[in-house]
Amino acid sequence: MRILLVRPPRPPQSITLGAFMYGEPIGLEIVYAVLSPHHEVRILDMMVEPCDIAEVCREWTPDVVGLTSLCIDVVAVLDLARQVKTHAPGIITVAGGTQAYFDPASFHDPAIDHIMVYTTRQNLLVLFGCLAQRQPVPMIDGVQSAEQDYRSTGVAGRNEAIAPDRTSTALYRQHYSYFGFKPCALMQTSQGCRRQCHFCLRWRLEGATEQNLPMDAVTRQIAEIEEPAIMIFDNDFLHNADRLNTLCDWLEETGTHKHFICYGSVHSIVHNTEAVARFARHGLRAVLVGYESFSEDELKTYRKGISTDDNLRAARILKSCRIDAWASFIMHPDWTAEDFARFRKYVRRLKPDISSLTPLTPFFSSPLYEQYADRLLFAREDYTKWSFGQVSIRPSRMPLDAYYRSVLLTNLYINFFMNNAVYIVRRFGLSALLRILPGSIRLSLRYIRLMHEARNETSLIRLGTGAS
């Protein structure tokens, strides 16, 4: 049976860096690894290769088309599935990905035949085995099928940890990057996170405790990766000093040289300083660290388990180890203009090399959605707006247009007038900045447009109420 696995193109109206900086579709590579021994499987990455999916189906004649999805991809996935069905109604369509786990009902559509809510070797092989034999699909744990009215067995589960087959994306690998590291591979060595930050979806997807792969499985993947740079996207790769030291031992013994980037919590940086410093000597180049806020109260609300002083201490440790700090921050909807100013001052003290600023986003499956239900700016079904870049909660202490203006000015200040642009040129060269710059400009223009739309909305409200 022929199976075409598709990553859709990023919607142009979404506010996300993914339109010009993205890694491999590792979820599809995992599905490929499970199914390719039994079927003829191909991956189509439309973020790299925009194309007419009906034409691809005409040329390659798949029996099944599988589509992966984030929240912002739902419209694109449904549109692609409808194009496939229009071209050849007999092609079976399967939707999966993070969105299918958190909100499978978004794919209850005549164009979608099956939904992979979560993936395991067993449910993949059972479903696709039935499809290959043209047999009726029974109720399968983790799968919702149109022929079963999208009913579920009710058995909860999570995505199984399976090593991806990176040969499946050989055609595209030179395009995958992470900031200035290009080409760059992705890998995961652990699922789950004990930190359980209030705003985070990852631990809700993977579990509230770390489930670590055996270190021999980790080192085997590293040895197989051809790219010079590896982004380890565990929730907190630095959480276990023993694992870091085991990895460093292997790197020393084998003489393996790679550039590593990883996610790391402030807590882990502060408590595992020696192991982090040793990893830096063996290739750790950058850490994505969630400082999140300048406010002690907000850090408590977010359940970060750290203080603003801990953030500063972690920043000093990274600097002393010559590890680049790629910091993330959350802009709270209750901020005032003065709060934005205090935030900028705090960022100057932290001195991160790169900063990512995102509005607090209450995705449908998080408690924040209910908490801010009466302040949401768009509906759950406005999928393309649910990115980490667009303001989704109505500000309580500023008009929306003024809030957007503060967001825009703060982004411009931090990314262009602090050190981000200079850092990128110094660290990766002018070509990296030129690759990222057009996307950054598009993001800024998008914010300007949203600011004007908010201003027009405010004017209409004033006219409607007779306010001067």
Steps between C-alpha positions, in 0.01 A plus 500: 500500500625849416490756782572871452580684827459877474609798707285795385641843417477754781196731458625839376274689741641330810758677715777247542870461430421161349440654159874558454671298771395142556633155575422160359145353536615249759149371569465395137848346509384285793189386312723426201729288721206286613323461166779490240596135565145402401395764246639740241517831687601850390521830691395824331616806696300789362684750720799430276321395184177695436305311237159392372413197711250378239782498245721305741218248548453479125868422446568274799153345547499445878240281665516701823590862573596582859514862616663634815370813670553767761204715601581763237510229231142372535359707213790407272472130588127492431551687174772255390283204595211643295730547202609139530138379519399717205782353293439141607219424748641153559820628661482452877590805711646492851558803725744502790745716691474713812163646404350155460605417857362814663192556284416206272154646438660766281546222242147359517448584136382304194845543347672314789459124523711429810660701781815389682438652845826347616742265328647170610655222297196288569225740395693608188553141388142396577342797321720490191484121490121522478524769234745294293268197514194717429345365819256688727690696762406391854508723805871561566653667805623846399313503170171661402345386171221649293352153449467480878354854517835614646425317823786423737577187699550731797847360566733792571853488368801697383726496199744211530870585501623363167825583321436693177628389160688807383569351157133571427573873469833472316362718220433789740760478775724779370210742558443424868642756739484641849582869501848517348572128523437362153474216426380386841341174612237455771497228762314416820653304787224539760125552517311687770597770747474521878493882497135506385492871418143628500507633143684207337340237274806278461477323836125456447585328172789288630444456874581668833825311561802439281513167319860473378627292212792273591825684439622237254193578285582872526865459400403265218277769350771764534748272324256451212423870451700651216424866569766696691237652734234327710206667671391286797139596558435326833306724735810533718805310375712636786282356779723198573870558571582128480362476146697808396820351637431165331453681171823696549686176581378351169588814304853486644546127441376508139646836404158611379473872427156658458342836570215447747202723575246402764219613723608549860319633804636767731472248784718246318762756397533620858503154661709312242758769430805273486338252260372785283849654490649164401241457224596846374857377457365212291281690260207668676472829315161641597222441753139603450406614847162622623560809714137592423450812717647786700223458761525272803122475514479390137772239547297358789181504295680320218621237754859552389645419843769765454555868581620793291832472685523135392459620142790741545713228657430263212587775252836552671572125496427472129717802430789361708477168311492682165161348422268719297174582681195486275238634736122478486264744668123521541320832460211500746165648388478704821820693432500879479737717298703534820518120530637476146765757599590302813519187289743661254715613791506147641598352163793742490617351831465143373683577173375200301654446158161442339157577642163357405197696619155340488164614636348270762301255287211300653476203264172313505630202695669701776346634825579849377226465239231482766672759717493760222186382320326836540798691359582292192538706185406226257318170491647158557433421132711793374787255477746711302496766771607260776871548459737611771535839333149646490339660803209273591393645839353848515732721707344619824698820560570631150299537181580216261665729243720655769592154625600393149705817468688409818549145372639629171727760657631250754573244228677758287698631796618158615560346159658793320626751758635264763719222372300244305588618148863565594521159669366318193754666271787442743401140575371376166599757240310755293335231286312365804366846584395554138316165509313587819446873437222478238293283732560739791386790286185311401427433866540870582271599213246248623509657847452846345197376310350344813564823687308697236217245501476535878495880471216483247308265728543743790377788283191303397422416863529867594270602216250235603494619859506868414833550677711792396 
